[in-house]
Amino acid sequence: MPAREPRLTAARLAALFPYAVAVYFPLQVLLRVLLSGNLEPDEAEMVQNAHWALGYGNSQPPLYQWLVMAVHAAVPYWPLAIALAKNTLLAATYLLAYDAGRRATGDRVGGALFAGGLLLVPQIVWESQVALSHSVLATAAAAAVIHALVLVLERPELRRYAWLGLAAGAGLYAKYNFTIFVGLLTVAGLSLPDLRRRLDGRGLLLALGVTAVLILPHALWALNHVAESTARLARLARPGPYAGLDLPYLGIDGLLDLLVDMASATLPLIAVWFLVRRLSPPLAPPAEGHVATELRRLLARMLLLGAVAVPVGILAVDAHSFSVRYLTPILVALPLTLVLARPQRDLGARHFLLTGLAIAVLITIAWPQTTLFGRHRFAVPYAEFAADITALAPPPLAIAGDMDVLTENLVQHIPGAVAFRPEDAPPRVLLAWTRDEAAARTLLGAGYTAEGPERVLTRRHYYFSGNTTALHLQLFRRDP
């Protein structure tokens, strides 16, 4: 008696994948809003800079800030607006990957494997959803660039080159480190003669023109604000976890930091891919067709160049630490490279997609636990602190906190309160800190006299961890 075909074949799972995306990310928005009305540090920074500008002095291009502000204009509740913007971009990342893989392989299973592979990249499936902000836009832009390349290789129409330029411009407007992805991809393309011959010179000029027009306004701003736009480079000089192995003028410690982070970011995908492939014989040959062949060569060449150039760069500049998040756009290409170079048979594809589905379910269960049972900022009782402050020092007043996330969360819960800005010289300022009293007092500066003694409020965190936070407060009045 022949074996019965499973109900969830690879083809059926692939057909359901876009619908799963359409359910999964709205669910993440709902979970985020239900968990807490508090803001993350990056979110608090965006709320504090909620005005239209070509740059915000945080070493980040402004596009993600603009998108969040646009959503907030329609949905005037910051946690919901931020969650909608982030999860829309995440959904776009997976859907663009799905369509790119489908077109490159000629099969929806190939599309689902590319998009499903992103579920096995921790930097994308966990960090992007739980902690990152501007990097989420850069990841979506990387998927859009790959999608545009597939379209161009399919049929080199000018509108497809325009899409390529738009995607590259969006990525460069999202994160400065997107230049690593664009640079490696460009060098890889130039090194492949067959690919160069297939590309249309007019189309490439159009793509370059679209990108240049998009990024020129912020590029001019950045050139006139070099200190603000390059401040984050100082992080490369911070002692990392391997500082004890540092050598003069050679970034050995930074290289080790990168290698460990890169292993944690790539090994889950690579290990599961080849394990499933090994357990699901016979092995499938690489995908055929000029689109698949040229795209496989391009992406593999880019990954190889990155594996050489980035470590050499870290050694050369004597970097002491290097976060793998800077390379997240490059990681987007890894699943599609595996799909094209080492494809799965039907059984292997089914097992791989089910593994990705299981991870998505686990993430949905696991990340709320960081709030429910941990010391996550979502569980800090800012609303209760705000009520206590209102009773002690009725608004209007300005709040100067030792961290932006503390300041902005209190401001969000106290009607009539604003974040302290020295140039505004507010008459009453509430100094607040949980960790670094010196930082808060330095922010306040001279010209203010204490109006009362220091007070300490202790409140229990929300939910089930049993943790508490002690908030130190002192009211100041501006000197006449």
C-alpha positions in Angstrom: 0.0 0.0 0.0 1.6 3.3 -1.0 2.4 5.8 1.7 -0.1 8.5 2.2 1.0 12.0 1.2 1.1 14.4 4.2 -1.5 17.0 4.3 1.0 19.8 4.8 3.3 19.3 1.8 6.0 21.8 1.0 3.8 23.2 -1.8 0.9 23.7 0.5 3.0 25.3 3.2 4.6 27.6 0.5 1.1 28.6 -0.7 0.1 29.4 2.8 3.2 31.4 3.7 2.0 34.9 2.6 -1.2 34.4 4.6 0.8 33.3 7.7 2.8 36.6 7.4 -0.5 38.5 7.2 -1.6 36.9 10.5 1.8 36.8 12.3 2.8 40.5 12.3 -0.6 42.0 13.2 -0.5 39.5 16.1 2.9 41.0 17.1 1.4 44.5 17.0 -1.4 43.4 19.3 1.0 41.7 21.7 3.2 44.7 21.9 0.3 47.1 22.7 -1.3 44.8 25.2 2.0 44.2 27.1 2.8 47.8 27.9 2.4 51.5 27.0 6.1 52.1 27.9 8.7 53.0 25.3 12.1 51.3 24.5 15.3 53.5 24.5 15.3 53.9 20.7 11.6 54.6 20.8 12.0 57.2 23.5 14.7 58.9 21.4 12.4 59.1 18.4 9.5 60.5 20.5 11.9 63.2 21.9 12.8 64.2 18.3 9.2 64.1 16.9 9.8 66.9 14.4 10.6 66.8 10.7 14.3 67.3 10.0 17.0 66.0 7.6 18.9 64.6 10.6 18.5 64.2 14.3 22.0 64.1 15.7 21.9 60.4 16.6 24.2 59.0 13.9 21.2 57.6 12.2 19.7 58.6 8.8 16.1 60.0 9.3 13.9 57.8 7.1 12.8 55.4 9.9 12.0 58.4 12.1 9.9 59.9 9.3 8.0 56.6 8.8 7.1 56.4 12.5 6.0 60.0 12.6 3.8 59.5 9.5 2.1 56.6 11.2 1.8 58.6 14.4 0.0 61.3 12.5 -2.7 58.8 11.7 -2.5 56.8 14.9 -1.7 59.3 17.7 -0.5 56.7 20.3 3.2 56.2 20.2 3.5 52.5 21.2 0.9 51.6 18.6 2.4 53.8 15.9 5.9 52.4 16.5 4.7 48.8 16.5 2.7 49.3 13.3 5.7 50.9 11.5 8.1 48.2 12.7 5.9 45.2 12.0 4.8 46.5 8.6 8.5 46.7 7.6 9.1 43.2 9.0 6.1 41.8 7.0 7.4 43.6 3.9 10.8 41.9 4.4 9.3 38.4 4.4 6.9 39.1 1.5 9.7 40.6 -0.6 11.9 37.7 0.1 9.1 35.3 -0.7 8.4 36.9 -4.1 12.2 37.2 -4.9 12.7 33.5 -4.1 9.6 32.5 -6.1 10.8 34.4 -9.1 14.4 33.2 -8.9 13.5 29.6 -8.6 10.3 29.5 -10.6 8.5 27.9 -7.6 6.6 29.1 -4.6 8.5 26.6 -2.5 11.7 28.4 -3.3 10.1 31.7 -2.2 8.9 30.2 1.0 12.3 28.7 1.7 14.0 32.1 1.2 11.6 33.9 3.5 11.4 31.0 5.9 15.1 31.0 6.2 15.0 34.4 7.7 13.2 32.8 10.6 16.4 31.0 11.4 18.6 34.2 11.5 18.4 35.4 15.2 19.4 38.9 14.3 16.2 39.1 12.1 13.7 36.9 13.8 14.5 38.0 17.4 16.5 41.2 17.6 14.6 43.0 14.8 11.3 42.2 16.3 12.1 42.7 20.0 14.8 45.4 20.2 15.9 47.0 16.9 14.5 50.1 15.2 16.4 51.7 12.2 17.9 48.3 11.4 14.5 46.9 10.7 14.2 49.4 7.8 17.7 48.5 6.6 16.7 44.8 6.6 13.6 45.5 4.6 15.6 47.5 2.1 18.1 44.7 1.7 15.2 42.3 0.8 13.9 45.0 -1.6 17.3 45.3 -3.3 17.5 41.5 -3.8 13.9 41.6 -5.1 14.8 44.3 -7.5 17.8 42.4 -8.7 15.6 39.4 -9.5 13.2 41.6 -11.4 16.1 43.2 -13.4 17.6 39.8 -14.2 14.1 38.6 -15.3 13.5 41.5 -17.6 15.7 44.6 -17.7 12.9 47.3 -17.8 13.7 50.8 -16.7 11.0 50.8 -14.1 12.6 47.7 -12.5 15.9 49.6 -12.4 14.1 52.5 -10.8 12.8 50.1 -8.1 16.5 49.0 -7.5 17.5 52.6 -7.0 14.6 53.3 -4.7 15.4 50.2 -2.6 19.1 51.1 -2.3 18.2 54.7 -1.5 15.8 53.6 1.3 18.5 51.4 2.8 21.1 54.2 2.8 18.5 56.5 4.4 17.9 53.8 7.1 21.4 53.0 8.4 24.9 54.2 7.4 26.2 50.7 7.6 23.9 49.8 4.6 26.9 51.1 2.6 28.7 47.9 3.5 25.9 45.8 1.8 25.7 48.1 -1.3 29.5 48.3 -1.6 30.0 44.5 -1.4 27.1 43.9 -3.8 28.5 46.4 -6.3 32.0 45.0 -6.2 30.6 41.4 -6.5 28.6 42.5 -9.6 31.6 44.2 -11.2 33.7 41.1 -10.8 31.2 38.9 -12.8 31.6 39.5 -16.6 28.5 37.5 -17.6 26.4 39.6 -15.2 27.9 42.9 -16.4 26.9 42.0 -20.0 23.3 41.3 -19.0 22.8 44.6 -17.2 21.6 47.6 -19.1 23.8 50.7 -18.8 20.9 53.1 -19.1 19.0 51.2 -16.4 22.0 51.3 -14.0 22.4 55.0 -14.5 18.7 55.4 -13.7 19.0 53.3 -10.6 22.1 55.3 -9.5 20.3 58.6 -10.3 17.2 57.6 -8.2 19.5 56.7 -5.3 21.5 59.9 -5.6 18.4 62.1 -5.7 17.0 60.3 -2.6 20.1 60.5 -0.4 21.5 63.9 -1.5 19.5 66.1 1.0 20.6 64.0 4.0 24.1 63.6 2.6 24.5 67.3 2.5 23.1 67.6 6.1 25.5 64.9 7.3 28.5 66.6 5.7 27.6 69.8 7.6 27.1 67.8 10.8 30.0 65.4 10.8 30.2 65.1 14.6 26.6 64.1 14.9 26.5 61.7 11.9 29.7 59.9 12.9 29.3 59.7 16.7 28.5 56.0 16.7 31.9 55.2 15.2 33.2 55.7 18.7 31.5 52.4 19.7 34.2 50.5 17.6 36.8 51.8 20.1 34.9 50.6 23.2 36.5 47.6 25.0 34.6 44.5 24.0 34.3 41.1 25.6 37.8 40.1 24.3 39.6 43.3 25.4 42.2 41.2 27.3 43.4 39.8 23.9 44.0 43.2 22.4 47.2 43.8 20.4 48.5 47.3 19.6 47.3 48.7 16.2 45.5 45.4 15.4 41.9 44.7 16.1 42.2 41.1 17.2 39.7 41.6 20.0 37.2 43.2 17.6 37.7 40.4 15.1 36.9 37.8 17.8 33.8 39.7 18.8 32.6 39.7 15.2 33.4 36.0 14.6 31.5 34.9 17.7 28.5 37.1 16.9 28.6 36.0 13.3 28.6 32.3 14.3 25.6 32.8 16.5 23.8 34.7 13.7 24.4 32.2 10.9 25.0 28.8 12.4 21.3 28.1 13.2 20.3 28.6 9.6 23.2 26.8 8.1 23.1 23.9 10.6 19.3 23.3 10.2 19.5 23.7 6.4 22.2 21.1 5.9 20.8 18.7 8.6 17.4 18.7 6.9 19.0 18.3 3.5 21.1 15.4 4.7 18.1 13.7 6.2 15.9 14.1 3.1 17.7 12.4 0.2 18.2 12.4 -2.7 20.0 15.7 -2.9 18.6 18.2 -5.3 20.8 19.9 -8.0 21.3 23.7 -8.0 18.5 25.7 -9.5 18.8 26.3 -13.2 18.0 29.2 -15.5 19.9 32.4 -16.1 18.2 34.3 -13.2 19.0 31.6 -10.7 22.5 31.1 -12.0 23.5 34.7 -12.1 21.9 35.6 -8.8 23.5 32.6 -7.1 26.9 33.7 -8.3 26.3 37.3 -7.3 25.1 36.6 -3.8 27.8 34.0 -3.1 30.5 36.4 -4.4 29.1 39.1 -2.1 29.1 36.8 0.9 32.6 35.7 0.2 33.9 39.2 -0.3 32.2 40.2 3.0 33.8 37.2 4.8 37.2 38.6 3.8 36.8 42.4 3.6 35.0 42.9 6.9 37.5 41.1 9.1 40.4 42.8 7.3 38.7 46.1 7.9 38.3 45.4 11.6 41.9 44.4 11.9 43.1 47.4 10.0 41.2 50.1 12.0 42.0 48.3 15.3 38.3 48.0 16.2 37.8 46.7 19.8 34.2 45.6 19.3 31.9 45.0 16.3 28.3 44.2 16.4 26.8 41.7 13.9 23.8 44.0 13.6 26.0 46.2 11.3 25.9 43.2 8.9 22.2 42.3 9.1 21.5 43.5 5.5 24.2 41.1 4.2 22.6 38.2 6.3 19.4 38.7 4.3 21.1 37.2 1.3 22.3 34.0 3.0 19.0 32.0 2.9 18.5 32.7 -0.8 22.1 31.7 -1.5 21.4 28.4 0.1 18.1 28.0 -1.8 19.9 28.5 -5.1 23.1 26.7 -4.4 22.0 23.8 -2.2 18.2 23.4 -2.7 16.0 21.1 -0.8 13.8 18.3 -2.2 10.1 18.3 -1.3 10.5 16.4 1.9 13.5 18.5 3.1 11.6 21.7 2.1 8.6 20.6 4.2 10.7 19.9 7.2 12.6 23.2 6.9 9.4 25.2 6.6 7.8 23.4 9.6 11.0 24.2 11.6 10.6 27.9 10.6 6.9 27.8 11.6 7.8 26.3 15.0 10.4 29.1 15.6 7.8 31.7 14.8 5.4 30.2 17.3 8.2 30.0 19.9 9.1 33.6 19.4 5.5 34.6 19.8 5.4 32.8 23.1 8.9 33.7 24.3 9.3 37.4 23.8 6.4 38.4 26.0 8.0 36.4 28.8 10.8 38.9 28.9 8.2 41.4 30.1 6.0 39.1 32.2 8.9 37.6 34.2 12.0 39.7 33.6 13.3 43.2 34.2 12.3 44.5 30.8 11.5 48.2 30.5 8.0 47.3 29.5 7.4 46.1 33.0 8.7 49.3 34.8 5.7 51.0 36.5 6.1 54.4 34.9 2.4 55.1 35.2 2.5 54.7 39.0 5.6 56.7 39.2 3.9 59.4 37.2 1.0 59.5 39.6 3.3 59.8 42.5 5.2 62.6 40.8 2.0 64.5 40.0 1.1 64.4 43.7 4.5 65.6 44.8 5.2 68.2 42.2 2.1 69.1 40.1 2.8 70.1 36.5 3.8 72.1 34.6 7.4 71.0 35.0 10.3 69.8 33.0 11.9 66.4 33.7 15.6 65.8 33.5 16.4 62.1 33.7 19.6 60.2 33.7 18.4 58.3 30.6 16.2 59.4 27.7 14.0 56.3 28.2 13.3 57.3 31.8 12.6 61.0 30.8 10.3 60.3 27.9 8.3 57.5 29.6 7.6 59.9 32.5 6.7 62.7 30.1 4.3 60.3 28.3 2.4 59.6 31.5 2.4 63.1 33.1 0.1 65.6 31.3 1.7 69.0 31.3 5.3 67.6 31.6 8.0 68.1 29.0 11.5 66.8 28.6 14.1 69.2 30.0 16.1 71.2 27.4 18.7 73.7 28.8 17.9 76.2 26.0 14.3 76.4 27.1 15.3 77.4 30.7 12.1 76.1 32.3 11.2 77.5 35.7 10.7 74.1 37.5 12.7 71.0 36.8 12.3 67.6 38.3 15.6 65.7 38.4 15.0 61.9 38.1 17.4 59.0 38.1 17.5 55.3 38.6 21.2 54.5 38.0 23.4 57.5 37.3 22.8 60.5 39.5 25.8 62.3 38.2 24.5 62.1 34.6 21.2 63.7 35.6 22.8 66.5 37.6 25.3 67.2 34.7 22.3 67.5 32.4 20.7 70.0 34.7 23.8 72.2 34.9 24.0 75.5 36.8 21.4 78.1 37.4 19.0 76.0 39.4 18.5 75.6 43.2 17.0 72.6 45.0 13.4 73.3 46.1 13.2 70.3 48.4 15.0 67.2 49.6 15.8 64.1 47.5 13.0 61.6 47.5 13.0 57.9 46.7 10.0 56.1 45.3 10.0 52.3 45.1 7.5 50.5 43.0 7.0 46.9 42.1 7.2 46.0 38.4 4.2 44.9 36.5 3.3 41.3 36.1 5.0 38.4 37.8 8.8 39.0 38.2 8.6 40.5 41.7 11.3 43.0 40.7 11.2 46.6 41.9 12.6 49.9 40.7 13.8 52.7 43.0 13.3 56.1 41.4 15.2 59.1 42.9 13.6 62.5 42.6 14.6 66.1 43.5 12.7 69.3 42.5 14.7 72.3 41.3 13.7 75.9 40.6 15.5 78.2 38.2 17.5 81.0 39.9 16.0 84.5 39.4 
